[in-house]
Amino acid sequence: MLVKLFATLIEFTGKRKLEISGPKTVGELLDELDRMFPGFKKELEQGHIILVNGKNIEHLQGLDTPLREDDTISIFPPAGGG
């Protein structure tokens, strides 16, 4: 699957895009990213948006949203401003 990272997550990982195989759910994907980049999940503690094929997981099955190998997952850190 293709994982796209944005904003501070690019700075944290040094990557904009990653190809990852194996995770069956969004939660498993986050666990894998945390193994690859220790502290990744902590970076997301302030809130984040995760899209699977353009759909927010909050409107799907949350961290239990199933993933397929041909999915595109976009992860955005919280946005500031006002």
C-alpha positions in Angstrom: 0.0 0.0 0.0 1.1 3.6 -0.5 1.3 5.8 2.6 1.6 9.5 2.0 2.8 11.7 4.9 2.3 15.5 5.2 3.7 18.5 7.0 5.6 17.7 10.3 5.3 14.0 9.6 7.6 14.5 6.6 10.1 16.2 8.9 9.8 13.5 11.5 10.3 10.5 9.1 12.3 12.1 6.3 9.8 10.6 3.9 6.9 11.9 1.8 5.8 8.5 0.6 6.3 4.9 1.7 5.4 1.5 0.2 4.3 -0.9 3.0 3.0 -4.4 2.8 1.3 -6.5 5.4 -0.9 -4.4 7.7 -4.5 -5.5 7.6 -6.0 -2.5 9.4 -5.2 1.2 10.0 -4.2 0.4 13.6 -1.7 -2.3 12.4 -0.3 0.2 9.9 0.2 2.8 12.7 2.0 0.1 14.7 4.2 -0.7 11.8 5.0 3.0 11.2 5.9 3.3 14.9 8.3 0.3 14.6 9.9 1.9 11.5 10.0 5.4 13.0 10.0 5.1 16.9 7.8 7.8 18.3 5.5 8.0 15.2 2.4 7.3 17.2 3.4 9.9 19.8 3.6 12.4 17.0 -0.1 11.7 16.3 -1.3 12.1 19.9 -2.3 15.8 19.3 -4.8 14.7 16.8 -4.5 13.7 13.1 -6.5 12.9 10.0 -6.1 9.6 8.3 -7.7 9.0 4.9 -8.0 5.7 3.1 -8.5 6.2 -0.6 -9.7 9.8 0.2 -12.2 8.8 2.9 -11.7 9.8 6.6 -11.4 6.7 8.8 -13.6 8.5 11.3 -16.4 7.9 8.8 -15.3 4.3 8.2 -14.3 1.9 11.0 -11.7 4.0 12.7 -8.5 2.2 13.5 -10.2 -1.1 12.6 -10.7 0.1 9.0 -9.5 -2.8 6.8 -6.7 -2.2 4.3 -5.9 -3.8 1.0 -2.5 -3.8 -0.8 -3.7 -1.4 -3.4 -5.0 1.3 -1.0 -3.5 4.8 -0.6 -3.4 6.1 3.0 -2.8 9.8 3.7 -1.8 10.9 7.2 -2.0 14.5 8.2 -0.9 15.9 11.5 -3.1 18.4 13.3 -3.3 21.8 11.6 -2.8 25.0 13.6 -4.0 28.4 12.8 -7.1 30.5 13.2 
